Amino acid sequence: MVNLKFKLRCVMCLCLAFSLIFSINSFAAEDKILCVVGDDLITQKDLNEFLALAALSLSDQYSNKNDLDKEMEEIKKDALNQLIEEKLIIHEAKRQKLTVNEKQVQARIEEISSQFPAPQGFEKALVLDGLTLNEVKRKIKEQLLMREAIEENVRSKVFVHPQEVTNYYNNHSAEFDEPEKANVDSIFISTENSLSEAQKKVREVENLLRKGEDFPSVASQSSEAPSLGIVMRGQLKREIEEAIFNLKIGEFSKPIRTEKGFFVFKLLEIIPPQKRPLSAVQNEVYRSVYSQKFQARYNDWLKTIKKDVYCLIK
């Protein structure tokens, strides 16, 4: 499962884009203040907006509303902390006098506006959302400032030594073990049009194979899908996996019924479990080590800048 903090950071980066299609009310004096960070306030409105944008950005990943609701419950637990982090990083970026190139801001504006069918569409969206172009530019500038601050204080200071990659590989060998594999030839008969016709056809296939007909020849004449090829344990449904891995080399299976049709398998080869060599997974290992070091430095940096900024949770 993707790390929750990573999800939340992704949500914050998406907030600007979604704000152009999500209605945002203007600031109201009666908004409840949740937190004070330096000279900035975080209100209930800010939190509600963040959660609404999070739900919108994640909705295309969850067809089931219950699954989306569960994910949102997890996000709600840390949403305020994430908003506080954003304010802290922006405050630190300004303290360090980091700047954002106006050309970058303009490029981002053009990127967003290009998603609308015409310039008027972008302008209408701003009006409907109660936003001005200057407000959008400010939001973009804040996101770019955050990126600059993280680059300057965290990312640029994370270095992974080759020995660390080797050590991680040796200490986490189970992560790089590949399970047993099977190389199989297969024949597939679809039941989509007619179950009775499919049953008749699969019986003919079985009779031909029992008579000693060559499996590839029968497959080329009868199969309605390409051969399955190499599969590994845990990749297929239990009944199919059992049928394949219980075969002897050169043996073919009885017809196996699935949701979409019948399969007949012939086992060509069993490939024993093996450990992927470091040369094959070096980039993957590097990313794991880098991610851990980045997260550790990021957390330490946040603790440091938090000490220097007045932060009060109401």
HELIX and SHEET records of a PDB file:
HELIX    1   1 LEU A    4  SER A   19  1                                  16    
HELIX    2   2 GLN A   44  LEU A   58  1                                  15    
HELIX    3   3 SER A   59  GLN A   61  5                                   3    
HELIX    4   4 LYS A   65  ARG A   95  1                                  31    
HELIX    5   5 GLU A  102  SER A  113  1                                  12    
HELIX    6   6 PRO A  119  LEU A  128  1                                  10    
HELIX    7   7 LEU A  133  ASN A  153  1                                  21    
HELIX    8   8 ARG A  155  LYS A  157  5                                   3    
HELIX    9   9 PRO A  162  ASN A  171  1                                  10    
HELIX   10  10 SER A  173  PHE A  176  5                                   4    
HELIX   11  11 LEU A  195  ARG A  210  1                                  16    
HELIX   12  12 PHE A  215  SER A  222  1                                   8    
HELIX   13  13 ARG A  238  PHE A  245  1                                   8    
HELIX   14  14 LEU A  278  LYS A  307  1                                  30    
SHEET    1   A 3 ASP A  40  THR A  43  0                                        
SHEET    2   A 3 ILE A  33  VAL A  37 -1                                        
SHEET    3   A 3 CYS A 311  ILE A 313 -1                                        
SHEET    1   B 2 ASP A 177  GLU A 178  0                                        
SHEET    2   B 2 GLN A 274  LYS A 275 -1                                        
SHEET    1   C 4 GLY A 229  MET A 232  0                                        
SHEET    2   C 4 LYS A 181  SER A 190 -1                                        
SHEET    3   C 4 GLY A 261  ILE A 271 -1                                        
SHEET    4   C 4 ILE A 256  ARG A 257 -1                                        
END                                                                             
